[in-house]
Amino acid sequence: MRPASTGLIAAAGITVLMIALLHTDLYKQTKVLSDLFNVRAIILAVLILIFSRWVKFTKGWHPIVFIAISAVCGAVFHFAGV
């Protein structure tokens, strides 16, 4: 039972990553490799990783703080429409 639930969680995580970080529909239309990646979302993900893992000042913050910061960035930089 554990391997099956692990596989389902991993599949859901990969699906969410593909939806959030890739523009597969745009790439299918243009066939330009630079259109495949959502650069702003990738930069945000890398910044969140850096601040949550390696910056001592923010390392101990609760994950909800990072979720809230990501939500504000998404609203300010209009990530939903990209």
PyMOL Python script that loads the backbone (N, CA, C, O; Angstrom):
from pymol import cmd

cmd.read_pdbstr("""\
ATOM      1  N   MET A   1       0.815  -1.190   0.000  1.00  0.00           N
ATOM      2  CA  MET A   1       0.000   0.000   0.000  1.00  0.00           C
ATOM      3  C   MET A   1       0.864   1.262   0.000  1.00  0.00           C
ATOM      4  O   MET A   1       0.513   2.253  -0.640  1.00  0.00           O
ATOM      5  N   ARG A   2       1.999   1.231   0.718  1.00  0.00           N
ATOM      6  CA  ARG A   2       2.862   2.408   0.772  1.00  0.00           C
ATOM      7  C   ARG A   2       3.446   2.774  -0.590  1.00  0.00           C
ATOM      8  O   ARG A   2       3.449   3.954  -0.938  1.00  0.00           O
ATOM      9  N   PRO A   3       3.939   1.819  -1.375  1.00  0.00           N
ATOM     10  CA  PRO A   3       4.471   2.198  -2.695  1.00  0.00           C
ATOM     11  C   PRO A   3       3.405   2.816  -3.599  1.00  0.00           C
ATOM     12  O   PRO A   3       3.700   3.731  -4.367  1.00  0.00           O
ATOM     13  N   ALA A   4       2.194   2.333  -3.513  1.00  0.00           N
ATOM     14  CA  ALA A   4       1.124   2.874  -4.351  1.00  0.00           C
ATOM     15  C   ALA A   4       0.796   4.312  -3.956  1.00  0.00           C
ATOM     16  O   ALA A   4       0.628   5.168  -4.825  1.00  0.00           O
ATOM     17  N   SER A   5       0.705   4.583  -2.670  1.00  0.00           N
ATOM     18  CA  SER A   5       0.409   5.947  -2.235  1.00  0.00           C
ATOM     19  C   SER A   5       1.579   6.877  -2.534  1.00  0.00           C
ATOM     20  O   SER A   5       1.367   8.043  -2.866  1.00  0.00           O
ATOM     21  N   THR A   6       2.811   6.381  -2.422  1.00  0.00           N
ATOM     22  CA  THR A   6       3.976   7.191  -2.778  1.00  0.00           C
ATOM     23  C   THR A   6       3.955   7.534  -4.263  1.00  0.00           C
ATOM     24  O   THR A   6       4.256   8.665  -4.643  1.00  0.00           O
ATOM     25  N   GLY A   7       3.607   6.578  -5.093  1.00  0.00           N
ATOM     26  CA  GLY A   7       3.523   6.815  -6.536  1.00  0.00           C
ATOM     27  C   GLY A   7       2.434   7.817  -6.887  1.00  0.00           C
ATOM     28  O   GLY A   7       2.632   8.668  -7.753  1.00  0.00           O
ATOM     29  N   LEU A   8       1.299   7.727  -6.231  1.00  0.00           N
ATOM     30  CA  LEU A   8       0.217   8.685  -6.492  1.00  0.00           C
ATOM     31  C   LEU A   8       0.593  10.102  -6.086  1.00  0.00           C
ATOM     32  O   LEU A   8       0.285  11.058  -6.798  1.00  0.00           O
ATOM     33  N   ILE A   9       1.256  10.238  -4.947  1.00  0.00           N
ATOM     34  CA  ILE A   9       1.694  11.556  -4.498  1.00  0.00           C
ATOM     35  C   ILE A   9       2.756  12.112  -5.445  1.00  0.00           C
ATOM     36  O   ILE A   9       2.726  13.297  -5.777  1.00  0.00           O
ATOM     37  N   ALA A  10       3.689  11.273  -5.880  1.00  0.00           N
ATOM     38  CA  ALA A  10       4.721  11.723  -6.818  1.00  0.00           C
ATOM     39  C   ALA A  10       4.114  12.134  -8.155  1.00  0.00           C
ATOM     40  O   ALA A  10       4.524  13.139  -8.736  1.00  0.00           O
ATOM     41  N   ALA A  11       3.161  11.381  -8.641  1.00  0.00           N
ATOM     42  CA  ALA A  11       2.509  11.730  -9.909  1.00  0.00           C
ATOM     43  C   ALA A  11       1.763  13.058  -9.800  1.00  0.00           C
ATOM     44  O   ALA A  11       1.793  13.866 -10.729  1.00  0.00           O
ATOM     45  N   ALA A  12       1.102  13.284  -8.682  1.00  0.00           N
ATOM     46  CA  ALA A  12       0.407  14.555  -8.477  1.00  0.00           C
ATOM     47  C   ALA A  12       1.399  15.708  -8.402  1.00  0.00           C
ATOM     48  O   ALA A  12       1.150  16.779  -8.954  1.00  0.00           O
ATOM     49  N   GLY A  13       2.516  15.496  -7.726  1.00  0.00           N
ATOM     50  CA  GLY A  13       3.537  16.538  -7.626  1.00  0.00           C
ATOM     51  C   GLY A  13       4.144  16.886  -8.970  1.00  0.00           C
ATOM     52  O   GLY A  13       4.360  18.061  -9.268  1.00  0.00           O
ATOM     53  N   ILE A  14       4.423  15.883  -9.781  1.00  0.00           N
ATOM     54  CA  ILE A  14       4.980  16.122 -11.117  1.00  0.00           C
ATOM     55  C   ILE A  14       3.977  16.858 -11.990  1.00  0.00           C
ATOM     56  O   ILE A  14       4.355  17.749 -12.750  1.00  0.00           O
ATOM     57  N   THR A  15       2.715  16.499 -11.891  1.00  0.00           N
ATOM     58  CA  THR A  15       1.676  17.186 -12.661  1.00  0.00           C
ATOM     59  C   THR A  15       1.578  18.656 -12.277  1.00  0.00           C
ATOM     60  O   THR A  15       1.472  19.518 -13.149  1.00  0.00           O
ATOM     61  N   VAL A  16       1.612  18.948 -10.987  1.00  0.00           N
ATOM     62  CA  VAL A  16       1.548  20.334 -10.523  1.00  0.00           C
ATOM     63  C   VAL A  16       2.771  21.110 -11.007  1.00  0.00           C
ATOM     64  O   VAL A  16       2.641  22.258 -11.432  1.00  0.00           O
ATOM     65  N   LEU A  17       3.952  20.502 -10.949  1.00  0.00           N
ATOM     66  CA  LEU A  17       5.161  21.165 -11.439  1.00  0.00           C
ATOM     67  C   LEU A  17       5.073  21.466 -12.929  1.00  0.00           C
ATOM     68  O   LEU A  17       5.472  22.545 -13.366  1.00  0.00           O
ATOM     69  N   MET A  18       4.566  20.543 -13.697  1.00  0.00           N
ATOM     70  CA  MET A  18       4.447  20.756 -15.142  1.00  0.00           C
ATOM     71  C   MET A  18       3.467  21.880 -15.450  1.00  0.00           C
ATOM     72  O   MET A  18       3.714  22.695 -16.340  1.00  0.00           O
ATOM     73  N   ILE A  19       2.358  21.928 -14.722  1.00  0.00           N
ATOM     74  CA  ILE A  19       1.370  22.982 -14.943  1.00  0.00           C
ATOM     75  C   ILE A  19       1.940  24.342 -14.538  1.00  0.00           C
ATOM     76  O   ILE A  19       1.719  25.338 -15.227  1.00  0.00           O
ATOM     77  N   ALA A  20       2.671  24.385 -13.424  1.00  0.00           N
ATOM     78  CA  ALA A  20       3.158  25.654 -12.908  1.00  0.00           C
ATOM     79  C   ALA A  20       4.383  26.182 -13.651  1.00  0.00           C
ATOM     80  O   ALA A  20       4.510  27.392 -13.834  1.00  0.00           O
ATOM     81  N   LEU A  21       5.277  25.310 -14.078  1.00  0.00           N
ATOM     82  CA  LEU A  21       6.549  25.768 -14.615  1.00  0.00           C
ATOM     83  C   LEU A  21       6.681  25.662 -16.127  1.00  0.00           C
ATOM     84  O   LEU A  21       7.624  26.213 -16.695  1.00  0.00           O
ATOM     85  N   LEU A  22       5.765  24.972 -16.791  1.00  0.00           N
ATOM     86  CA  LEU A  22       5.885  24.787 -18.232  1.00  0.00           C
ATOM     87  C   LEU A  22       4.653  25.327 -18.960  1.00  0.00           C
ATOM     88  O   LEU A  22       3.542  25.306 -18.432  1.00  0.00           O
ATOM     89  N   HIS A  23       4.876  25.811 -20.181  1.00  0.00           N
ATOM     90  CA  HIS A  23       3.796  26.249 -21.070  1.00  0.00           C
ATOM     91  C   HIS A  23       3.711  25.265 -22.234  1.00  0.00           C
ATOM     92  O   HIS A  23       4.136  25.587 -23.344  1.00  0.00           O
ATOM     93  N   THR A  24       3.178  24.093 -21.999  1.00  0.00           N
ATOM     94  CA  THR A  24       3.165  23.077 -23.056  1.00  0.00           C
ATOM     95  C   THR A  24       2.254  23.454 -24.216  1.00  0.00           C
ATOM     96  O   THR A  24       2.558  23.129 -25.363  1.00  0.00           O
ATOM     97  N   ASP A  25       1.151  24.128 -23.943  1.00  0.00           N
ATOM     98  CA  ASP A  25       0.247  24.524 -25.031  1.00  0.00           C
ATOM     99  C   ASP A  25       0.904  25.541 -25.956  1.00  0.00           C
ATOM    100  O   ASP A  25       0.798  25.425 -27.177  1.00  0.00           O
ATOM    101  N   LEU A  26       1.576  26.528 -25.390  1.00  0.00           N
ATOM    102  CA  LEU A  26       2.262  27.529 -26.201  1.00  0.00           C
ATOM    103  C   LEU A  26       3.393  26.897 -26.999  1.00  0.00           C
ATOM    104  O   LEU A  26       3.612  27.249 -28.158  1.00  0.00           O
ATOM    105  N   TYR A  27       4.110  25.965 -26.381  1.00  0.00           N
ATOM    106  CA  TYR A  27       5.207  25.286 -27.082  1.00  0.00           C
ATOM    107  C   TYR A  27       4.694  24.453 -28.251  1.00  0.00           C
ATOM    108  O   TYR A  27       5.330  24.399 -29.304  1.00  0.00           O
ATOM    109  N   LYS A  28       3.554  23.809 -28.071  1.00  0.00           N
ATOM    110  CA  LYS A  28       2.981  23.014 -29.164  1.00  0.00           C
ATOM    111  C   LYS A  28       2.610  23.882 -30.352  1.00  0.00           C
ATOM    112  O   LYS A  28       2.684  23.433 -31.496  1.00  0.00           O
ATOM    113  N   GLN A  29       2.212  25.120 -30.095  1.00  0.00           N
ATOM    114  CA  GLN A  29       1.834  26.031 -31.176  1.00  0.00           C
ATOM    115  C   GLN A  29       3.048  26.617 -31.886  1.00  0.00           C
ATOM    116  O   GLN A  29       3.072  26.696 -33.114  1.00  0.00           O
ATOM    117  N   THR A  30       4.058  27.031 -31.117  1.00  0.00           N
ATOM    118  CA  THR A  30       5.179  27.757 -31.714  1.00  0.00           C
ATOM    119  C   THR A  30       6.386  26.888 -32.018  1.00  0.00           C
ATOM    120  O   THR A  30       7.167  27.227 -32.908  1.00  0.00           O
ATOM    121  N   LYS A  31       6.568  25.777 -31.311  1.00  0.00           N
ATOM    122  CA  LYS A  31       7.732  24.894 -31.435  1.00  0.00           C
ATOM    123  C   LYS A  31       9.047  25.613 -31.139  1.00  0.00           C
ATOM    124  O   LYS A  31      10.101  25.207 -31.627  1.00  0.00           O
ATOM    125  N   VAL A  32       8.986  26.690 -30.332  1.00  0.00           N
ATOM    126  CA  VAL A  32      10.173  27.423 -29.904  1.00  0.00           C
ATOM    127  C   VAL A  32      10.471  27.000 -28.469  1.00  0.00           C
ATOM    128  O   VAL A  32       9.605  27.087 -27.598  1.00  0.00           O
ATOM    129  N   LEU A  33      11.694  26.543 -28.227  1.00  0.00           N
ATOM    130  CA  LEU A  33      12.042  25.982 -26.924  1.00  0.00           C
ATOM    131  C   LEU A  33      11.900  27.010 -25.795  1.00  0.00           C
ATOM    132  O   LEU A  33      11.535  26.648 -24.677  1.00  0.00           O
ATOM    133  N   SER A  34      12.180  28.271 -26.074  1.00  0.00           N
ATOM    134  CA  SER A  34      12.074  29.292 -25.028  1.00  0.00           C
ATOM    135  C   SER A  34      10.622  29.514 -24.597  1.00  0.00           C
ATOM    136  O   SER A  34      10.387  30.030 -23.505  1.00  0.00           O
ATOM    137  N   ASP A  35       9.662  29.146 -25.411  1.00  0.00           N
ATOM    138  CA  ASP A  35       8.255  29.281 -25.040  1.00  0.00           C
ATOM    139  C   ASP A  35       7.782  28.161 -24.124  1.00  0.00           C
ATOM    140  O   ASP A  35       6.683  28.233 -23.575  1.00  0.00           O
ATOM    141  N   LEU A  36       8.601  27.125 -23.955  1.00  0.00           N
ATOM    142  CA  LEU A  36       8.210  25.990 -23.124  1.00  0.00           C
ATOM    143  C   LEU A  36       8.256  26.325 -21.633  1.00  0.00           C
ATOM    144  O   LEU A  36       7.432  25.832 -20.862  1.00  0.00           O
ATOM    145  N   PHE A  37       9.204  27.153 -21.228  1.00  0.00           N
ATOM    146  CA  PHE A  37       9.431  27.393 -19.809  1.00  0.00           C
ATOM    147  C   PHE A  37       8.776  28.686 -19.338  1.00  0.00           C
ATOM    148  O   PHE A  37       8.841  29.709 -20.021  1.00  0.00           O
ATOM    149  N   ASN A  38       8.152  28.634 -18.181  1.00  0.00           N
ATOM    150  CA  ASN A  38       7.599  29.810 -17.514  1.00  0.00           C
ATOM    151  C   ASN A  38       8.716  30.385 -16.648  1.00  0.00           C
ATOM    152  O   ASN A  38       8.876  30.002 -15.489  1.00  0.00           O
ATOM    153  N   VAL A  39       9.482  31.303 -17.219  1.00  0.00           N
ATOM    154  CA  VAL A  39      10.704  31.792 -16.594  1.00  0.00           C
ATOM    155  C   VAL A  39      10.416  32.483 -15.270  1.00  0.00           C
ATOM    156  O   VAL A  39      11.145  32.274 -14.300  1.00  0.00           O
ATOM    157  N   ARG A  40       9.378  33.296 -15.209  1.00  0.00           N
ATOM    158  CA  ARG A  40       9.065  33.992 -13.958  1.00  0.00           C
ATOM    159  C   ARG A  40       8.730  33.013 -12.835  1.00  0.00           C
ATOM    160  O   ARG A  40       9.154  33.213 -11.697  1.00  0.00           O
ATOM    161  N   ALA A  41       7.986  31.974 -13.133  1.00  0.00           N
ATOM    162  CA  ALA A  41       7.635  30.985 -12.107  1.00  0.00           C
ATOM    163  C   ALA A  41       8.863  30.197 -11.668  1.00  0.00           C
ATOM    164  O   ALA A  41       8.997  29.867 -10.489  1.00  0.00           O
ATOM    165  N   ILE A  42       9.758  29.894 -12.600  1.00  0.00           N
ATOM    166  CA  ILE A  42      10.981  29.175 -12.248  1.00  0.00           C
ATOM    167  C   ILE A  42      11.866  30.045 -11.362  1.00  0.00           C
ATOM    168  O   ILE A  42      12.443  29.551 -10.393  1.00  0.00           O
ATOM    169  N   ILE A  43      11.980  31.333 -11.681  1.00  0.00           N
ATOM    170  CA  ILE A  43      12.771  32.247 -10.848  1.00  0.00           C
ATOM    171  C   ILE A  43      12.172  32.339  -9.451  1.00  0.00           C
ATOM    172  O   ILE A  43      12.904  32.324  -8.462  1.00  0.00           O
ATOM    173  N   LEU A  44      10.847  32.436  -9.359  1.00  0.00           N
ATOM    174  CA  LEU A  44      10.194  32.485  -8.050  1.00  0.00           C
ATOM    175  C   LEU A  44      10.450  31.205  -7.261  1.00  0.00           C
ATOM    176  O   LEU A  44      10.718  31.265  -6.061  1.00  0.00           O
ATOM    177  N   ALA A  45      10.370  30.060  -7.912  1.00  0.00           N
ATOM    178  CA  ALA A  45      10.614  28.787  -7.234  1.00  0.00           C
ATOM    179  C   ALA A  45      12.050  28.697  -6.726  1.00  0.00           C
ATOM    180  O   ALA A  45      12.289  28.224  -5.615  1.00  0.00           O
ATOM    181  N   VAL A  46      13.004  29.149  -7.538  1.00  0.00           N
ATOM    182  CA  VAL A  46      14.409  29.121  -7.121  1.00  0.00           C
ATOM    183  C   VAL A  46      14.638  30.075  -5.949  1.00  0.00           C
ATOM    184  O   VAL A  46      15.352  29.730  -5.007  1.00  0.00           O
ATOM    185  N   LEU A  47      14.047  31.263  -5.992  1.00  0.00           N
ATOM    186  CA  LEU A  47      14.192  32.206  -4.884  1.00  0.00           C
ATOM    187  C   LEU A  47      13.594  31.658  -3.590  1.00  0.00           C
ATOM    188  O   LEU A  47      14.192  31.792  -2.523  1.00  0.00           O
ATOM    189  N   ILE A  48      12.434  31.052  -3.680  1.00  0.00           N
ATOM    190  CA  ILE A  48      11.820  30.453  -2.489  1.00  0.00           C
ATOM    191  C   ILE A  48      12.709  29.336  -1.941  1.00  0.00           C
ATOM    192  O   ILE A  48      12.870  29.213  -0.727  1.00  0.00           O
ATOM    193  N   LEU A  49      13.282  28.528  -2.824  1.00  0.00           N
ATOM    194  CA  LEU A  49      14.194  27.463  -2.383  1.00  0.00           C
ATOM    195  C   LEU A  49      15.411  28.053  -1.674  1.00  0.00           C
ATOM    196  O   LEU A  49      15.802  27.577  -0.609  1.00  0.00           O
ATOM    197  N   ILE A  50      16.003  29.077  -2.256  1.00  0.00           N
ATOM    198  CA  ILE A  50      17.186  29.692  -1.649  1.00  0.00           C
ATOM    199  C   ILE A  50      16.854  30.289  -0.291  1.00  0.00           C
ATOM    200  O   ILE A  50      17.580  30.069   0.679  1.00  0.00           O
ATOM    201  N   PHE A  51      15.757  31.049  -0.214  1.00  0.00           N
ATOM    202  CA  PHE A  51      15.410  31.694   1.047  1.00  0.00           C
ATOM    203  C   PHE A  51      14.942  30.704   2.111  1.00  0.00           C
ATOM    204  O   PHE A  51      15.133  30.953   3.302  1.00  0.00           O
ATOM    205  N   SER A  52      14.343  29.605   1.714  1.00  0.00           N
ATOM    206  CA  SER A  52      13.859  28.656   2.718  1.00  0.00           C
ATOM    207  C   SER A  52      14.925  27.655   3.159  1.00  0.00           C
ATOM    208  O   SER A  52      14.777  27.031   4.210  1.00  0.00           O
ATOM    209  N   ARG A  53      15.989  27.489   2.384  1.00  0.00           N
ATOM    210  CA  ARG A  53      17.011  26.495   2.720  1.00  0.00           C
ATOM    211  C   ARG A  53      18.352  27.078   3.140  1.00  0.00           C
ATOM    212  O   ARG A  53      18.982  26.550   4.056  1.00  0.00           O
ATOM    213  N   TRP A  54      18.812  28.160   2.493  1.00  0.00           N
ATOM    214  CA  TRP A  54      20.190  28.574   2.675  1.00  0.00           C
ATOM    215  C   TRP A  54      20.381  29.945   3.289  1.00  0.00           C
ATOM    216  O   TRP A  54      21.499  30.256   3.700  1.00  0.00           O
ATOM    217  N   VAL A  55      19.377  30.771   3.376  1.00  0.00           N
ATOM    218  CA  VAL A  55      19.513  32.085   4.009  1.00  0.00           C
ATOM    219  C   VAL A  55      19.142  31.933   5.476  1.00  0.00           C
ATOM    220  O   VAL A  55      18.008  31.587   5.805  1.00  0.00           O
ATOM    221  N   LYS A  56      20.116  32.197   6.365  1.00  0.00           N
ATOM    222  CA  LYS A  56      19.904  31.938   7.791  1.00  0.00           C
ATOM    223  C   LYS A  56      18.758  32.764   8.374  1.00  0.00           C
ATOM    224  O   LYS A  56      18.021  32.275   9.230  1.00  0.00           O
ATOM    225  N   PHE A  57      18.601  33.997   7.925  1.00  0.00           N
ATOM    226  CA  PHE A  57      17.567  34.868   8.473  1.00  0.00           C
ATOM    227  C   PHE A  57      16.165  34.303   8.247  1.00  0.00           C
ATOM    228  O   PHE A  57      15.312  34.399   9.129  1.00  0.00           O
ATOM    229  N   THR A  58      15.921  33.716   7.077  1.00  0.00           N
ATOM    230  CA  THR A  58      14.580  33.234   6.737  1.00  0.00           C
ATOM    231  C   THR A  58      14.436  31.721   6.854  1.00  0.00           C
ATOM    232  O   THR A  58      13.356  31.182   6.610  1.00  0.00           O
ATOM    233  N   LYS A  59      15.502  31.040   7.220  1.00  0.00           N
ATOM    234  CA  LYS A  59      15.477  29.569   7.254  1.00  0.00           C
ATOM    235  C   LYS A  59      14.449  29.008   8.243  1.00  0.00           C
ATOM    236  O   LYS A  59      13.873  27.950   7.991  1.00  0.00           O
ATOM    237  N   GLY A  60      14.217  29.685   9.339  1.00  0.00           N
ATOM    238  CA  GLY A  60      13.308  29.186  10.360  1.00  0.00           C
ATOM    239  C   GLY A  60      11.860  29.623  10.205  1.00  0.00           C
ATOM    240  O   GLY A  60      11.019  29.301  11.043  1.00  0.00           O
ATOM    241  N   TRP A  61      11.569  30.353   9.141  1.00  0.00           N
ATOM    242  CA  TRP A  61      10.199  30.820   8.941  1.00  0.00           C
ATOM    243  C   TRP A  61       9.257  29.656   8.653  1.00  0.00           C
ATOM    244  O   TRP A  61       9.654  28.629   8.102  1.00  0.00           O
ATOM    245  N   HIS A  62       8.023  29.843   9.036  1.00  0.00           N
ATOM    246  CA  HIS A  62       6.984  28.835   8.783  1.00  0.00           C
ATOM    247  C   HIS A  62       6.674  28.788   7.280  1.00  0.00           C
ATOM    248  O   HIS A  62       6.700  29.827   6.621  1.00  0.00           O
ATOM    249  N   PRO A  63       6.381  27.602   6.729  1.00  0.00           N
ATOM    250  CA  PRO A  63       6.086  27.498   5.291  1.00  0.00           C
ATOM    251  C   PRO A  63       4.918  28.364   4.828  1.00  0.00           C
ATOM    252  O   PRO A  63       4.878  28.771   3.666  1.00  0.00           O
ATOM    253  N   ILE A  64       3.972  28.652   5.713  1.00  0.00           N
ATOM    254  CA  ILE A  64       2.835  29.482   5.326  1.00  0.00           C
ATOM    255  C   ILE A  64       3.300  30.886   4.948  1.00  0.00           C
ATOM    256  O   ILE A  64       2.691  31.526   4.091  1.00  0.00           O
ATOM    257  N   VAL A  65       4.366  31.370   5.572  1.00  0.00           N
ATOM    258  CA  VAL A  65       4.911  32.678   5.229  1.00  0.00           C
ATOM    259  C   VAL A  65       5.390  32.679   3.778  1.00  0.00           C
ATOM    260  O   VAL A  65       5.144  33.635   3.043  1.00  0.00           O
ATOM    261  N   PHE A  66       6.068  31.619   3.369  1.00  0.00           N
ATOM    262  CA  PHE A  66       6.546  31.529   1.990  1.00  0.00           C
ATOM    263  C   PHE A  66       5.386  31.383   1.005  1.00  0.00           C
ATOM    264  O   PHE A  66       5.446  31.908  -0.107  1.00  0.00           O
ATOM    265  N   ILE A  67       4.346  30.684   1.402  1.00  0.00           N
ATOM    266  CA  ILE A  67       3.161  30.569   0.553  1.00  0.00           C
ATOM    267  C   ILE A  67       2.505  31.937   0.388  1.00  0.00           C
ATOM    268  O   ILE A  67       2.079  32.295  -0.710  1.00  0.00           O
ATOM    269  N   ALA A  68       2.422  32.697   1.473  1.00  0.00           N
ATOM    270  CA  ALA A  68       1.831  34.031   1.405  1.00  0.00           C
ATOM    271  C   ALA A  68       2.674  34.962   0.531  1.00  0.00           C
ATOM    272  O   ALA A  68       2.127  35.734  -0.257  1.00  0.00           O
ATOM    273  N   ILE A  69       3.993  34.893   0.665  1.00  0.00           N
ATOM    274  CA  ILE A  69       4.872  35.710  -0.169  1.00  0.00           C
ATOM    275  C   ILE A  69       4.704  35.338  -1.637  1.00  0.00           C
ATOM    276  O   ILE A  69       4.665  36.216  -2.500  1.00  0.00           O
ATOM    277  N   SER A  70       4.604  34.050  -1.923  1.00  0.00           N
ATOM    278  CA  SER A  70       4.392  33.600  -3.303  1.00  0.00           C
ATOM    279  C   SER A  70       3.053  34.091  -3.842  1.00  0.00           C
ATOM    280  O   SER A  70       2.955  34.466  -5.011  1.00  0.00           O
ATOM    281  N   ALA A  71       2.030  34.092  -3.008  1.00  0.00           N
ATOM    282  CA  ALA A  71       0.715  34.574  -3.446  1.00  0.00           C
ATOM    283  C   ALA A  71       0.760  36.062  -3.770  1.00  0.00           C
ATOM    284  O   ALA A  71       0.179  36.503  -4.762  1.00  0.00           O
ATOM    285  N   VAL A  72       1.444  36.831  -2.940  1.00  0.00           N
ATOM    286  CA  VAL A  72       1.576  38.264  -3.198  1.00  0.00           C
ATOM    287  C   VAL A  72       2.360  38.495  -4.490  1.00  0.00           C
ATOM    288  O   VAL A  72       1.973  39.331  -5.306  1.00  0.00           O
ATOM    289  N   CYS A  73       3.456  37.763  -4.680  1.00  0.00           N
ATOM    290  CA  CYS A  73       4.233  37.888  -5.923  1.00  0.00           C
ATOM    291  C   CYS A  73       3.375  37.519  -7.134  1.00  0.00           C
ATOM    292  O   CYS A  73       3.453  38.178  -8.171  1.00  0.00           O
ATOM    293  N   GLY A  74       2.576  36.494  -7.011  1.00  0.00           N
ATOM    294  CA  GLY A  74       1.703  36.093  -8.104  1.00  0.00           C
ATOM    295  C   GLY A  74       0.678  37.153  -8.445  1.00  0.00           C
ATOM    296  O   GLY A  74       0.369  37.371  -9.616  1.00  0.00           O
ATOM    297  N   ALA A  75       0.148  37.818  -7.423  1.00  0.00           N
ATOM    298  CA  ALA A  75      -0.831  38.880  -7.670  1.00  0.00           C
ATOM    299  C   ALA A  75      -0.167  40.121  -8.253  1.00  0.00           C
ATOM    300  O   ALA A  75      -0.713  40.760  -9.152  1.00  0.00           O
ATOM    301  N   VAL A  76       0.992  40.452  -7.749  1.00  0.00           N
ATOM    302  CA  VAL A  76       1.681  41.666  -8.218  1.00  0.00           C
ATOM    303  C   VAL A  76       2.210  41.489  -9.648  1.00  0.00           C
ATOM    304  O   VAL A  76       2.060  42.378 -10.486  1.00  0.00           O
ATOM    305  N   PHE A  77       2.817  40.353  -9.913  1.00  0.00           N
ATOM    306  CA  PHE A  77       3.437  40.134 -11.219  1.00  0.00           C
ATOM    307  C   PHE A  77       2.532  39.401 -12.217  1.00  0.00           C
ATOM    308  O   PHE A  77       2.980  39.037 -13.304  1.00  0.00           O
ATOM    309  N   HIS A  78       1.287  39.188 -11.860  1.00  0.00           N
ATOM    310  CA  HIS A  78       0.279  38.595 -12.750  1.00  0.00           C
ATOM    311  C   HIS A  78       0.709  37.230 -13.285  1.00  0.00           C
ATOM    312  O   HIS A  78       0.738  37.022 -14.498  1.00  0.00           O
ATOM    313  N   PHE A  79       1.040  36.308 -12.396  1.00  0.00           N
ATOM    314  CA  PHE A  79       1.459  34.980 -12.808  1.00  0.00           C
ATOM    315  C   PHE A  79       0.312  34.179 -13.401  1.00  0.00           C
ATOM    316  O   PHE A  79       0.552  33.307 -14.236  1.00  0.00           O
ATOM    317  N   ALA A  80      -0.920  34.441 -13.001  1.00  0.00           N
ATOM    318  CA  ALA A  80      -2.058  33.645 -13.455  1.00  0.00           C
ATOM    319  C   ALA A  80      -2.298  33.796 -14.951  1.00  0.00           C
ATOM    320  O   ALA A  80      -2.699  32.835 -15.608  1.00  0.00           O
ATOM    321  N   GLY A  81      -2.066  34.963 -15.492  1.00  0.00           N
ATOM    322  CA  GLY A  81      -2.338  35.213 -16.901  1.00  0.00           C
ATOM    323  C   GLY A  81      -1.220  34.799 -17.828  1.00  0.00           C
ATOM    324  O   GLY A  81      -1.346  34.931 -19.045  1.00  0.00           O
ATOM    325  N   VAL A  82      -0.125  34.300 -17.276  1.00  0.00           N
ATOM    326  CA  VAL A  82       1.034  33.958 -18.121  1.00  0.00           C
ATOM    327  C   VAL A  82       0.927  32.550 -18.610  1.00  0.00           C
ATOM    328  O   VAL A  82       1.805  32.080 -19.334  1.00  0.00           O
TER     329      VAL A  82
END
""", "prot")
cmd.dss("prot")
cmd.show_as("cartoon", "prot")
cmd.util.cbc("prot")
cmd.orient("prot")
